Amino acid sequence: MDVEIVARVERRRKWTPEEKAALLAEVETEGGRVTVVARRHQISASLLYNWRSAWKAAAAAARTPATLEFMPLGVFAGAGSERAAMLAAPTPEQPQQPQISGGSAGGIEIALPNGARVCVDAFVNEQALSRVLRAMKGTT
């Protein structure tokens, strides 16, 4: 009895940006059906999903403005107060490192080295807070 073992060695293929774009365009013309295009070109569907995800992330990053502009913010003196005071420019204080202290339940207050303070509650959007802190870091 003769037995023949056929083993094929698959090498990792290098895809050019043009090839990736063409395959993603083909997915769009197929109505977003990734598996159809993957089968047609004998590639993994997860590869196309990864490329599409990376493309969407890059497109979202390109739409985000590089510079941020700030405007004065009105702050109320108390919960029942009707008068609003404009924020004054922060005065430098002694702390050299940001300090985080607990305020209300689930709330935190971040004191930056330039004297500015950021107060948030437990429901803060983490991505928005991260962008604000990165922007404020440039002003220290």
Residue pairs with C-beta under 8 A, 6 or more apart in sequence:
20 51
20 55
23 37
23 41
23 43
23 48
23 51
24 48
24 51
24 52
24 55
26 37
27 33
27 34
27 37
27 48
27 52
30 36
30 37
34 45
34 48
34 49
34 52
35 45
37 48
38 44
38 45
38 47
38 48
68 131
68 135
70 135
72 86
72 87
73 86
73 87
74 84
74 85
74 86
75 84
75 85
75 86
75 87
76 83
76 84
77 83
77 84
77 85
90 112
90 114
90 115
90 116
90 117
91 115
92 113
92 114
92 115
93 111
93 113
93 115
95 111
95 113
96 113
97 113
98 110
98 111
98 112
98 113
99 110
99 111
100 108
100 109
100 110
100 111
101 108
101 109
101 111
102 108
102 109
103 109
103 119
104 121
105 122
106 121
106 122
106 123
107 119
107 120
107 121
107 122
108 119
108 120
109 117
109 118
109 119
110 117
110 118
110 119
110 120
110 133
111 117
112 118
112 136
112 137
112 140
113 140
114 136
114 139
114 140
116 136
116 139
118 129
118 132
118 133
118 136
120 129
